[in-house]
């Protein structure tokens, strides 16, 4: 009986910790990633370099 109660308490706390971890991960934002994405966006295609030789 005592082992079953201890097992149930351990499973309960592990489940609560897992749910709190999932909640924290889902609500967090990586602001550094959002800032670095803007660096790679080209304003227009005309600003890109071309390697075609005009003949």
N, C-alpha and C positions, 0 to 999 in steps of 0.2 A: 504494500500500500504506500509506504513512504517513498519507494523508488518511482512509483507511478506519478506521485505528486511532484517530486523533484523533476522528473522528465517533462511533465506538463508545464511547469514553471519555466524551465529552460527553453522549451519550444515556444512558449508565449513571448518571452523576452527576445529571442532570436527573430521571431516574426515581426515584433514591434520595431526592432532595430533595422530590419530589412526594409520595412515600409517607410520608416523615417529617412533612410538613405535614398530610396527611390524618389521620395517627395523632394528632398534637397537637390538631387540631380536634375529633376524635371523643372525646378524653378530657377536654377542657376543660369546665368548668362555669361558667356565668355566675351567680354568687351574687347579684349585684345584681338580675338579672331575677327570680330566685326570691323575693327579699325584696319586690319591688314588686308581685308578683302577689297577695300576701296583703292588700294595702291595698284592693283592689277587690272582695274577697269579702264579700258581705253575710251577717251571721250567720243571720238568718231573714228571711222575707218580711214578717213583721209589723212589722219595724223600718223598712220602706220607707214613704215618704210617698205618700199618695193624693190625687188631685185631684178625686175625685168629690164633687159637692155633695149633701148629704142633703136630700131634699125631704119 
